[in-house]
Amino acid sequence: MPIRITTATARVLQALLADMGAEFYGRELMKTTGLQSGSLYPILLRLEKEGVITSQQEEIDTRAAGRPARRYYRMTGDGVVAARQALAEVHELTRTSGTGLLPGLTPQGGAA
């Protein structure tokens, strides 16, 4: 499952790989990646369609919680493998080209 990678997609994948067992919601990913909703949500939708991540709507009483229900995103097993490979390829490309497009990028996710 090849992933179409952009700088923004790499940021999202890094955030999700930082804690593969965790579920993340949009605002949390926006803070982690520095992306705005207009950039983040299309990436999440594409990654979900590609089978890299799954999502699940939180089931809460929105009135009692005082907030809307959240959609939580998590990496799939195949998505972890594909994301690590895609990030490794980008890391190698930027390392050998000297462009430094993604400072701090690691193939495992998280910060360098």
N, C-alpha and C positions, 0 to 999 in steps of 0.2 A: 504494500500500500504506500506508494510514493506520496509525499506531502508537497504541495506547492508552497514554497517557503518565501516569505518576505521578511523584512526586518521586524515588522509588527507581529507577524505570525511566530517568528522565532522568540520574541518576548513572551507571547502567550504560552508557547510550549515550554519555555524555561520556567515560567511561573507554575504551570501545572505539574511539571516534573520535579519541582523542588520538594513536593510532598505528595508522592503518587497515590497514597492511600486516602488523601483528603479530598473533600468536595469543596469547590470554590463557587461563590456567586459573583455576579457581574461587577458590583461596586468594588468588591474585594480585588478582583482581577484588574479593574481600572486603576486602583491605587498601586498595585504591585507592578503593573506594566507601564504605567504612565500614559495609557491610551484612553481616548475619549470613547464614549458609547458608540458613536457612529463608525468608529474603526473596529472596536472590539467585537461587537455583536455579529457583524457579518463574518468575521474570522471564526467565531465560535460556531455559527451556523454551518459554515463550510467544513470545519473540522468534524462536526457531528455527522454531516452527510457523508464524509469520507470514512467514518468509522473510527476516527482517532479518539474522539471523546463521546461520552454519553451525557445526557442531562435528565434531570428529574425536577418537576415542579414541587415545591414544598407544600405540604397540606397543613395549613394552620387556619385558625379563626383570625382573619385579618383585623377584625374589630377589636378583639381581645389583645392581639399582639400590637396593635397601633401602627401597623405597617403592611404594605402589600406582601403577598407570598413571593418568595425568592425562587429562582431557577438555579439549581446547583449543577455544576459541571465536574466531571471526573474523567481521567484517562482510562482508555480500555487497555487490555493487555497487549493487543496488537498495536495500539496507538503508541504505547510506551516504546516499543521496539522501533516503530517507524519514526517517531519523533527523535529518538536518540540518533538514529541513522541520518536523518535530515540535518540535525544540528551538527553532527560530526562532519558531514560533507560541507556545510557552510563554514564551519570552523576551519577546516582544512583549506578551503578556497580562499578565505580571507587571510589566513596565516601565510599562505604561499604567495598571494598577490600583494600582500602588504597594505591592503586597503583599510583594514581595521574597521570594517562596516559595523561589526557587532562587538564592541569592547566588552570583555568579561564573559563572553560566550563560552560555555562548556558543553560538550556533547551529552553530559549526564543531566543537564538542567541545573538551575541554581546559579549562583555567582561563582566566578573564578577565584 
